[in-house]
Amino acid sequence: MTTNTTKKPAIAAEDSTASTEARPERTRRALTVVGPPLLSEAQKPVPITLSQHLRIGGADYAPGAEISVSPDYARRLRGQGYVART
């Protein structure tokens, strides 16, 4: 039994460098907020230190990890005992 296959042409070296030059450079990294997003642009994320293991959005955070969350989410985590006392 035979199948028809076609080979894809090799990409020229010039084409691969041209595509990397066309990408814009990132000068400033966006602040990562864990959990629910901020409600408005005026809200500032709150840094908290965790007292217990916490899994948010498929990512695990160990006790002592410092994460940035929205003020509302920080209040909920404090009430549930996830924020370390400082």
Residue frames relative to the residue before (quaternion, step in Angstrom):
aa qw qx qy qz dx dy dz
M 1.0000 0.0000 0.0000 0.0000 0.00 0.00 0.00
T 0.1198 -0.7953 0.5923 0.0488 3.55 -0.86 0.94
T 0.1748 -0.7613 0.6154 0.1060 3.50 -1.19 0.64
N 0.4291 -0.6806 0.5274 0.2728 3.52 -1.09 0.62
T 0.0505 0.7836 -0.6166 0.0565 3.54 -0.70 1.06
T 0.1684 -0.7654 0.6123 0.1043 3.51 -1.12 0.65
K 0.3898 -0.7043 0.5432 0.2387 3.50 -1.06 0.76
K 0.4024 -0.6862 0.5477 0.2591 3.52 -1.06 0.75
P 0.4901 -0.6606 0.4659 0.3261 3.60 -0.93 0.77
A 0.5221 -0.6325 0.4748 0.3193 3.55 -1.10 0.73
I 0.4492 -0.6753 0.5169 0.2738 3.55 -1.06 0.79
A 0.4502 -0.6884 0.4997 0.2715 3.55 -0.87 0.93
A 0.5989 -0.5912 0.4053 0.3572 3.57 -1.09 0.67
E 0.6236 0.5507 -0.3425 0.4365 3.58 1.07 -0.69
D 0.6437 0.5355 -0.3245 0.4400 3.60 1.02 -0.76
S 0.6741 0.5033 -0.3116 0.4418 3.59 0.93 -0.82
T 0.6658 0.4755 -0.3177 0.4794 3.64 1.02 -0.63
A 0.6155 0.5536 -0.3538 0.4354 3.58 1.06 -0.65
S 0.6650 0.5082 -0.3216 0.4428 3.60 0.98 -0.74
T 0.6596 0.4937 -0.3258 0.4637 3.61 1.05 -0.58
E 0.6395 0.5244 -0.3301 0.4551 3.59 1.11 -0.58
A 0.6395 0.5500 -0.3253 0.4274 3.57 1.12 -0.59
R 0.5689 0.6035 -0.3866 0.4033 3.61 1.20 -0.33
P 0.4301 -0.6913 0.5042 0.2880 3.61 -0.93 0.81
E 0.4337 -0.6867 0.5181 0.2681 3.55 -1.09 0.69
R 0.3234 -0.7258 0.5728 0.2013 3.54 -1.03 0.78
T 0.1884 -0.8069 0.5529 0.0884 3.54 -0.63 1.10
R 0.7916 0.1743 -0.0872 0.5792 3.56 1.10 -0.64
R 0.3255 -0.7566 0.5390 0.1764 3.54 -0.85 0.97
A 0.4549 -0.6847 0.4980 0.2764 3.56 -0.93 0.88
L 0.4941 -0.6501 0.4929 0.3004 3.56 -1.09 0.77
T 0.3187 -0.7635 0.5367 0.1656 3.55 -0.80 1.03
V 0.1309 -0.7715 0.6209 0.0456 3.54 -0.76 1.11
V 0.2902 -0.7630 0.5601 0.1411 3.54 -0.76 1.11
G 0.7754 0.3128 -0.2428 0.4919 3.56 -1.02 0.78
P 0.8079 -0.2260 0.1712 0.5167 3.58 -1.14 -0.57
P 0.5219 -0.6522 0.4450 0.3228 3.60 -1.03 0.72
L 0.6274 -0.5093 0.4196 0.4135 3.56 -1.30 0.26
L 0.5116 -0.6775 0.4405 0.2919 3.58 -1.03 0.77
S 0.7968 0.0206 -0.0056 0.6039 3.59 1.11 -0.58
E 0.6358 -0.5320 0.3953 0.3955 3.55 -1.28 0.25
A 0.6117 0.5708 -0.3445 0.4259 3.59 1.19 -0.47
Q 0.6000 0.5668 -0.3643 0.4312 3.60 1.17 -0.47
K 0.2549 -0.7430 0.6030 0.1393 3.53 -1.11 0.78
P 0.4777 -0.6598 0.4841 0.3196 3.62 -0.97 0.75
V 0.3261 -0.7403 0.5639 0.1663 3.56 -1.14 0.75
P 0.2921 -0.7433 0.5648 0.2078 3.63 -0.76 0.95
I 0.0147 -0.7899 0.6130 -0.0120 3.58 -0.93 0.93
T 0.3056 -0.7104 0.6014 0.2007 3.55 -1.28 0.48
L 0.3701 -0.7638 0.4917 0.1945 3.56 -0.72 1.08
S 0.3011 -0.7506 0.5623 0.1723 3.55 -1.08 0.77
Q 0.7681 0.2180 -0.1184 0.5903 3.59 1.27 -0.39
H 0.6261 -0.5011 0.4274 0.4173 3.54 -1.32 0.26
L 0.0026 0.8008 -0.5978 0.0365 3.57 -0.94 0.89
R 0.1581 -0.7653 0.6177 0.0886 3.57 -1.01 0.85
I 0.0353 0.7962 -0.5980 0.0850 3.56 -0.60 1.22
G 0.8648 -0.0035 -0.0122 0.5019 3.57 -0.78 1.01
G 0.7144 -0.4600 0.2541 0.4621 3.57 1.04 0.71
A 0.6458 0.4702 -0.3239 0.5069 3.60 1.29 0.06
D 0.3170 -0.7477 0.5574 0.1723 3.56 -1.01 0.86
Y 0.0965 -0.7726 0.6266 0.0348 3.55 -1.04 0.89
A 0.3525 -0.7610 0.5163 0.1732 3.55 -0.72 1.14
P 0.6251 -0.5029 0.4091 0.4347 3.61 -1.21 0.28
G 0.7535 0.3381 -0.2822 0.4881 3.56 -0.95 0.92
A 0.5220 0.6262 -0.4227 0.3959 3.61 1.23 -0.17
E 0.2567 -0.7490 0.5891 0.1617 3.57 -1.04 0.79
I 0.0037 -0.7969 0.6018 -0.0532 3.55 -0.75 1.12
S 0.3606 -0.6968 0.5711 0.2414 3.56 -1.29 0.38
V 0.0122 0.7977 -0.6001 0.0577 3.55 -0.82 1.03
S 0.6134 -0.5210 0.4234 0.4160 3.56 -1.28 0.20
P 0.6366 -0.5551 0.3647 0.3920 3.62 -1.11 0.55
D 0.6439 0.5201 -0.3285 0.4549 3.61 1.00 -0.75
Y 0.6720 0.4861 -0.2938 0.4753 3.58 0.96 -0.86
A 0.6082 0.5442 -0.3470 0.4620 3.61 1.08 -0.68
R 0.6403 0.5230 -0.3197 0.4629 3.58 0.99 -0.81
R 0.6643 0.4963 -0.3039 0.4690 3.59 0.98 -0.84
L 0.6575 0.5042 -0.3125 0.4646 3.59 0.98 -0.81
R 0.6163 0.5306 -0.3453 0.4685 3.61 1.05 -0.70
G 0.6705 0.5112 -0.2960 0.4488 3.58 0.92 -0.88
Q 0.7114 0.4291 -0.2524 0.4960 3.58 1.12 -0.62
G 0.5534 -0.6623 0.3648 0.3494 3.61 1.27 0.04
Y 0.4678 0.6970 -0.4390 0.3204 3.60 1.17 0.38
V 0.6666 0.4900 -0.3052 0.4717 3.61 1.19 -0.35
A 0.4379 -0.7028 0.5038 0.2458 3.56 -0.91 1.02
R 0.4268 -0.6732 0.5378 0.2746 3.55 -1.12 0.67
T 0.1098 -0.8056 0.5806 0.0434 3.54 -0.90 0.93
